[in-house]
């Protein structure tokens, strides 16, 4: 899949991680790009989150570069703000661009001081490696406990040509975006003004990252940035923006699904589809409650068709519905009909639940139009092992 034109990418090892693998990435737009962003809703926010938000305010939604480090969250430290600012200033100096045009992002351990010199000293090497082909390298450098890099691509055919969208994301644990730890960076070569870009990102986020949970913990560092540099020379019309919005949502849904599939210790991707709620918000609330239930997630890990846990989790979602009007399907097998057990073969369904992907459908009768699709993963013993020794 072709990536957007007008961007270059690079990664290097700056010495932030204990393990010697790339831990610093740079995404550079050749020209000033429109920028929009979503950030964590955690009250505890990392220094790069605070600074990136401020830079977008000062620049009025224009950026040249995104600087990302892994291995240290630069959060809850004495020097966090100074480190984030020093890093951005060093990038801006090399680019000869205003410092507000550099957006920082970090991921890793919280509460550990980060030496800005590690980043600043690595920047000349990082700039030397900038390349249009460096997208996969940057996508790998931002990972923490992830097992695989996560990328997604899209093409938008318009009247005067084709514009491209490319996204990279990371996250495996501490994922529960109410904007996940997730970072996401999406680039397009379409020409779109910042005032139009922000609501488009928010709408796409609602369909993707906001319908994702691995463990119910919202990170202090969640950062999702969308850049549009116009390097294609194509400015979508008002009607064409609707098409662009849909493809952007598809790309971000693909990224969100990849995050759930690679959840810490996960063996199974779980998709939850709620239908018949009073509205989409209520459907999402029910789906989120099911996705966050440790009892549901462990049942899926054990291929146990324990549908009562699903119904119970929905019941504490805070959304009103008639339990007597609920049908529940697991792997397309109806296990609950009108709130009570339906006849099914436990042995056969258990075999179906051994698959790498699990589909749960929660259908409320009564004519409600609310619908939501939500992604999560099973909860295995390996999640405990990973997080019990995350710092050691």
TIGU-310956 format. One record per residue (C-alpha): x, y negated, z negated. Coordinates in Angstrom, 1 decimal, decimal comma, padded with zeros to 4 digits, always signed. Example, Ala and Ser with C-alpha at 12.3 -4.5 7.8 and 13.67 -1.06 7.14 Angstrom:
2
        X        Y        Z
   +012,3   +004,5   -007,8
   +013,7   +001,1   -007,1
//
This chain:
392
        X        Y        Z
   +000,0   +000,0   +000,0
   +001,4   -003,4   +001,0
   +002,1   -005,8   -001,9
   +001,3   -009,5   -001,8
   +003,8   -011,7   +000,0
   +005,7   -014,5   -001,7
   +006,7   -012,7   -004,9
   +010,0   -011,2   -006,1
   +010,5   -008,8   -009,0
   +013,5   -007,6   -011,1
   +014,3   -005,7   -014,3
   +017,4   -005,1   -016,4
   +018,6   -003,8   -019,7
   +019,1   -006,7   -022,2
   +019,8   -004,6   -025,3
   +016,5   -005,1   -026,9
   +015,5   -001,5   -027,0
   +017,6   +001,1   -028,9
   +017,4   +003,4   -025,9
   +019,4   +002,1   -023,0
   +016,8   +001,6   -020,3
   +015,5   -001,6   -018,7
   +013,6   -003,8   -021,2
   +013,4   -007,2   -019,5
   +011,4   -007,9   -016,4
   +010,8   -011,0   -014,3
   +008,0   -011,7   -011,8
   +008,7   -014,7   -009,6
   +006,4   -016,6   -007,2
   +008,4   -018,3   -004,5
   +006,1   -021,3   -004,7
   +003,9   -022,6   -007,6
   +001,0   -020,3   -008,0
   -002,5   -020,8   -009,5
   -002,6   -018,9   -012,8
   -005,3   -017,6   -015,1
   -004,9   -015,6   -018,2
   -006,7   -013,7   -021,0
   -005,1   -013,1   -024,4
   -005,7   -011,0   -027,5
   -008,5   -011,9   -029,9
   -006,5   -010,6   -032,8
   -006,2   -013,4   -035,4
   -002,5   -012,5   -035,7
   -001,0   -013,6   -032,4
   +002,6   -013,1   -031,2
   +004,7   -016,2   -030,3
   +004,7   -015,5   -026,6
   +000,9   -015,4   -026,6
   +000,7   -018,8   -028,3
   +003,3   -020,3   -025,9
   +001,9   -018,9   -022,7
   -001,5   -020,3   -023,6
   +000,1   -023,7   -024,3
   +002,1   -023,6   -021,0
   -001,1   -022,9   -019,0
   -002,8   -025,9   -020,7
   +000,1   -028,2   -020,0
   +000,6   -027,0   -016,4
   -003,2   -027,0   -015,8
   -003,1   -023,5   -014,5
   +000,1   -023,4   -012,4
   +003,0   -021,0   -012,9
   +006,2   -019,9   -011,1
   +007,3   -017,0   -013,3
   +006,3   -014,4   -015,8
   +009,1   -013,2   -018,2
   +008,4   -009,9   -020,0
   +010,4   -008,1   -022,7
   +009,8   -004,7   -024,1
   +011,1   -003,2   -027,4
   +010,2   -006,2   -029,6
   +006,8   -007,9   -029,9
   +008,3   -011,2   -031,1
   +005,4   -011,4   -033,6
   +005,3   -012,2   -037,3
   +008,9   -013,4   -037,4
   +010,5   -016,6   -038,6
   +012,1   -017,3   -035,2
   +009,4   -016,2   -032,8
   +008,4   -019,5   -031,4
   +012,0   -020,7   -031,0
   +012,9   -017,4   -029,2
   +009,9   -017,6   -026,8
   +010,6   -021,2   -025,9
   +014,4   -020,7   -025,5
   +013,8   -017,8   -023,1
   +011,3   -019,9   -021,0
   +013,6   -022,9   -020,9
   +016,5   -020,7   -019,7
   +014,3   -019,3   -016,9
   +013,1   -022,8   -016,0
   +016,6   -024,1   -015,8
   +017,7   -021,3   -013,4
   +014,5   -022,0   -011,3
   +014,8   -025,8   -011,5
   +011,1   -025,8   -012,5
   +009,2   -027,3   -015,4
   +009,3   -025,1   -018,5
   +005,5   -024,9   -018,6
   +005,7   -023,0   -015,3
   +007,2   -020,0   -017,1
   +004,8   -017,6   -018,9
   +006,3   -015,3   -021,6
   +005,0   -011,9   -022,7
   +006,4   -009,4   -025,2
   +005,6   -005,8   -026,4
   +007,1   -003,6   -029,0
   +007,6   -003,5   -032,7
   +005,9   -006,2   -034,8
   +007,8   -008,1   -037,6
   +011,4   -007,6   -036,3
   +013,5   -010,7   -035,5
   +014,4   -011,0   -031,8
   +017,7   -012,5   -030,7
   +017,0   -014,9   -027,9
   +020,7   -014,6   -026,8
   +020,0   -011,1   -025,6
   +017,4   -012,4   -023,2
   +019,2   -015,6   -022,1
   +022,5   -013,8   -021,5
   +020,7   -011,2   -019,3
   +018,9   -013,7   -017,1
   +021,7   -014,3   -014,5
   +021,8   -010,5   -014,0
   +018,0   -010,4   -013,8
   +017,9   -013,2   -011,1
   +020,6   -011,5   -009,1
   +018,4   -008,4   -008,8
   +015,2   -010,3   -007,7
   +013,7   -008,5   -004,7
   +010,4   -008,1   -002,9
   +010,9   -004,3   -003,5
   +011,4   -004,6   -007,2
   +007,8   -004,2   -008,2
   +008,1   -000,6   -009,4
   +011,2   -001,4   -011,4
   +009,4   -004,3   -013,2
   +006,4   -002,0   -013,9
   +008,8   +000,5   -015,5
   +010,7   -002,0   -017,6
   +007,6   -003,3   -019,5
   +006,6   +000,2   -020,8
   +006,9   +001,2   -024,5
   +005,4   +004,6   -025,5
   +003,9   +005,0   -022,0
   +004,7   +008,2   -020,2
   +004,3   +006,8   -016,7
   +004,3   +003,3   -015,0
   +000,8   +002,1   -014,1
   +000,3   +000,2   -010,8
   -002,7   -000,5   -008,6
   -003,2   -002,2   -005,2
   -006,0   -003,6   -003,1
   -006,5   -005,2   +000,3
   -009,2   -007,8   +001,0
   -010,2   -008,2   +004,7
   -011,3   -011,8   +005,4
   -012,4   -013,7   +008,5
   -008,9   -015,1   +009,1
   -006,8   -012,1   +007,9
   -006,1   -009,8   +005,0
   -005,0   -010,8   +001,6
   -003,4   -008,4   -000,9
   -003,7   -007,7   -004,6
   -001,1   -005,8   -006,7
   -001,3   -005,1   -010,4
   +001,0   -003,6   -013,0
   +000,1   -002,8   -016,6
   +001,4   -001,1   -019,7
   -000,1   +000,4   -022,8
   -000,5   +003,7   -024,5
   -001,4   +003,0   -028,1
   -002,8   +000,1   -030,1
   -005,4   -000,3   -027,3
   -008,8   -001,8   -027,8
   -009,0   -005,0   -025,7
   -011,6   -007,4   -026,6
   -009,9   -009,8   -024,4
   -004,9   -003,6   -025,2
   -000,7   -002,9   -027,0
   -001,4   -003,8   -023,3
   +000,1   -006,2   -020,9
   -001,3   -006,7   -017,4
   +000,1   -008,7   -014,5
   -001,8   -009,1   -011,2
   -000,6   -010,9   -008,2
   -002,3   -012,0   -005,0
   -001,2   -014,0   -001,9
   -004,6   -015,5   -001,5
   -005,0   -019,3   -001,9
   -007,4   -019,8   -004,9
   -007,6   -022,8   -007,2
   -007,0   -022,3   -010,9
   -010,5   -023,5   -011,8
   -011,9   -020,6   -009,6
   -009,3   -018,1   -010,7
   -010,1   -018,1   -014,4
   -013,8   -017,1   -014,2
   -012,9   -014,4   -011,6
   -010,3   -012,9   -014,0
   -012,8   -013,0   -016,9
   -015,5   -011,3   -014,9
   -013,1   -008,6   -013,7
   -011,7   -008,1   -017,2
   -015,2   -007,5   -018,5
   -015,6   -004,6   -016,1
   -012,2   -003,1   -016,8
   -009,9   -004,0   -019,8
   -012,9   -004,9   -022,0
   -014,3   -001,4   -021,4
   -011,2   +000,4   -022,6
   -010,1   +001,9   -025,9
   -007,5   +004,4   -026,9
   -007,5   +004,0   -030,7
   -009,6   +001,1   -031,6
   -006,7   -001,2   -032,6
   -006,3   -004,5   -030,8
   -002,7   -005,6   -030,3
   -001,3   -008,9   -031,4
   +000,3   -009,3   -027,9
   -002,4   -008,6   -025,4
   -001,7   -010,6   -022,3
   -003,4   -010,4   -018,9
   -002,2   -012,8   -016,2
   -003,4   -013,3   -012,7
   -001,3   -015,3   -010,2
   -002,5   -016,5   -006,7
   +000,3   -018,2   -004,7
   -001,4   -018,7   -001,4
   +001,6   -017,4   +000,5
   -000,7   -015,6   +003,0
   -002,0   -019,0   +004,1
   -005,5   -017,7   +003,7
   -008,0   -019,5   +001,5
   -011,2   -017,4   +001,1
   -014,5   -019,2   +001,7
   -017,1   -019,3   -001,1
   -018,8   -016,1   +000,3
   -015,4   -014,4   +000,8
   -014,5   -015,1   -002,9
   -017,3   -012,6   -003,8
   -015,5   -009,9   -001,8
   -012,2   -010,8   -003,4
   -013,8   -010,7   -006,8
   -015,1   -007,1   -006,1
   -011,7   -005,9   -005,0
   -010,0   -007,6   -007,9
   -012,4   -005,7   -010,2
   -011,6   -002,4   -008,5
   -007,8   -002,9   -009,0
   -008,3   -003,8   -012,6
   -010,6   -000,8   -013,2
   -008,0   +001,4   -011,7
   -005,4   +000,0   -014,1
   -007,7   +000,4   -017,1
   -008,4   +004,0   -016,2
   -004,7   +004,7   -015,9
   -004,2   +003,2   -019,4
   -006,8   +005,5   -020,9
   -005,4   +008,5   -019,1
   -001,9   +007,8   -020,6
   -003,1   +007,2   -024,1
   -000,6   +008,2   -026,8
   -000,8   +012,0   -027,3
   -003,8   +012,2   -024,8
   -004,5   +015,3   -022,8
   -007,8   +014,2   -021,3
   -009,3   +011,1   -019,7
   -012,8   +010,5   -021,0
   -015,3   +008,4   -019,1
   -018,5   +007,4   -020,9
   -021,5   +006,2   -018,9
   -024,4   +004,7   -020,8
   -027,6   +004,1   -018,9
   -031,0   +002,7   -019,9
   -030,0   +000,3   -022,7
   -031,9   -003,0   -023,0
   -029,0   -004,8   -021,2
   -025,4   -004,3   -020,1
   -024,0   -005,8   -023,3
   -026,0   -003,3   -025,4
   -024,9   -000,4   -023,2
   -021,2   -001,5   -023,6
   -021,7   -001,7   -027,4
   -023,0   +001,9   -027,5
   -020,2   +003,1   -025,1
   -017,6   +001,4   -027,2
   -018,9   +003,1   -030,4
   -018,7   +006,5   -028,8
   -015,3   +005,8   -027,4
   -013,9   +004,7   -030,8
   -015,3   +007,6   -032,8
   -012,4   +009,9   -034,0
   -015,0   +012,7   -034,4
   -016,0   +012,5   -030,7
   -012,4   +012,1   -029,6
   -011,2   +015,1   -031,6
   -014,1   +017,2   -030,4
   -013,1   +016,5   -026,8
   -009,5   +017,4   -027,7
   -010,8   +020,8   -028,9
   -013,2   +021,2   -026,0
   -016,1   +021,4   -028,5
   -019,5   +020,4   -027,0
   -020,5   +018,8   -030,3
   -023,0   +016,4   -028,9
   -024,3   +015,4   -032,3
   -021,2   +013,4   -032,9
   -021,9   +011,4   -029,7
   -025,5   +010,7   -030,8
   -024,3   +009,7   -034,3
   -021,6   +007,4   -033,0
   -024,2   +005,6   -030,8
   -026,4   +005,3   -033,8
   -023,9   +003,1   -035,7
   -023,1   +000,9   -032,7
   -025,4   -001,9   -034,0
   -027,6   -001,7   -031,0
   -031,3   -000,6   -031,3
   -032,5   +002,3   -029,3
   -035,0   +005,2   -029,7
   -033,0   +008,4   -030,6
   -036,0   +010,4   -029,5
   -035,6   +009,0   -026,0
   -031,9   +010,0   -025,5
   -030,5   +012,6   -023,1
   -026,8   +013,4   -023,4
   -024,8   +015,1   -020,6
   -021,2   +016,5   -020,9
   -019,5   +017,5   -017,7
   -022,9   +017,2   -016,0
   -024,5   +019,7   -018,4
   -027,4   +018,4   -020,4
   -026,7   +019,2   -024,1
   -029,4   +016,9   -025,7
   -032,9   +016,3   -024,4
   -035,0   +013,6   -026,1
   -032,8   +013,5   -029,1
   -032,6   +017,3   -029,9
   -030,6   +020,2   -028,6
   -031,1   +021,4   -025,1
   -030,4   +025,0   -024,0
   -026,9   +025,4   -022,6
   -024,1   +028,0   -022,7
   -021,5   +026,8   -025,2
   -019,0   +029,2   -023,8
   -019,4   +027,9   -020,2
   -019,4   +024,3   -021,3
   -016,3   +024,8   -023,4
   -014,5   +026,0   -020,3
   -015,6   +022,9   -018,4
   -014,4   +020,7   -021,3
   -010,9   +022,3   -020,9
   -010,5   +020,1   -017,8
   -008,2   +017,1   -017,7
   -011,1   +014,8   -017,3
   -014,3   +014,6   -019,3
   -017,5   +012,8   -018,4
   -020,1   +011,9   -021,1
   -023,4   +010,4   -019,9
   -025,7   +008,9   -022,5
   -029,1   +008,2   -021,0
   -031,8   +006,3   -022,9
   -035,3   +006,8   -021,5
   -037,9   +004,0   -021,4
   -036,9   +001,9   -018,4
   -034,0   -000,2   -019,7
   -031,7   -001,6   -017,1
   -028,5   -001,9   -019,1
   -025,6   +000,1   -017,9
   -021,9   +000,4   -018,8
   -018,9   +002,6   -017,9
   -016,2   +002,9   -020,5
   -012,8   +004,6   -020,6
   -011,0   +006,3   -023,5
   -009,1   +009,5   -024,2
   -009,1   +012,4   -026,6
   -007,4   +012,2   -030,0
   -004,7   +014,9   -030,5
   -002,2   +015,7   -033,2
   +000,5   +014,2   -031,0
   -001,0   +010,7   -031,5
   -000,2   +011,1   -035,2
   +003,4   +012,3   -034,5
   +004,1   +009,4   -032,1
   +002,8   +006,7   -034,5
   +004,2   +008,2   -037,6
   +007,7   +007,7   -036,3
   +007,2   +004,7   -034,0
   +009,9   +002,6   -035,7
   +012,3   +005,4   -036,7
//
